[in-house]
């Protein structure tokens, strides 16, 4: 079997994952919740959910942690603008985030920790850094001593000697130091108690602490948008390594969505939200759109690219409605596997799927679409949850080698007008209308 390889920002090469079953522990930086998330924020979520599904299909034991940044400058600023409490806004926007990402139809990450629920671990982390001489308290805030970490810049290529202070701050020993804990400011309506007075954590330490809490001091994959490579991920790495942790081995950074010449980002205003895109184009078109670009590359986000995705969605749906006569394959399942094992090249996988569509090879196509949450193109109609319950019980019976019970459940499912088909992809079956 070909080993799974991913491009690692840290080593600047394709690195192999350990052989199955791993484990593969993944931490992917999530969204800051203060408004409906931008469509660009759907890319790391979709990539992480697809990668988890694929790795499970390949026999890996995978744990995906995707955090929710609910304590951040943006939350305070937006709440003040709206005249509401920052905690209230964070709660509301967390619910939007869950609802909008739910509607992608890819399931949920294994753990979705919130910064606000991790304060004790964050404080303990900062205390350990202070005890080790890597951080210092000043005027109720705590700063990371950047000069104490000689490897600073190894992830992003930033050079310590070229770095200059972004804004003068007399509380810092060195203008390049960054905040781990921020003393409460007069306009901030919420704060947490700490050994340094009331305040709240900085953004970077939140992720170091949440990763440690849920995955331990060392894990296999750390992901996020390319815009997080510096300073966010550089600072996470500096903090965690300074605590003596190996931290993440492979760093994956997805390219940004581009609207015209400008990088799309929430701070630009005039935002295109994930909610809008789901409402106007639907989840299948958005997923197909994400499938068509390599995760590392920037992708244009235009009406033309969405229109092209819609055409492709319809072409796949038609392949099941009215399949062309089967023709011998030039590209087989192993080619599809190779495309994904080689840096998770979904655009190459997509072109193989189109070749199967043209040749009427709908069995492979069905399995492949299922990996990317596009099984709805096969069934058209979603099976009722009662039928899904029967299918799940059948999968459990099969796993327990109780084949008599599995056969009985298959017949029960048939009696409801659905047929259960076994697949390579998670969850191991698909329901098709008879
Ligand atoms: Zn993060």
Boltz pocket constraint, residues with backbone or C-beta under 6 A from the ligand:
constraints:
  - pocket:
      binder: B
      contacts: [[A, 29], [A, 30], [A, 203], [A, 204], [A, 207], [A, 232]]
      max_distance: 6.0
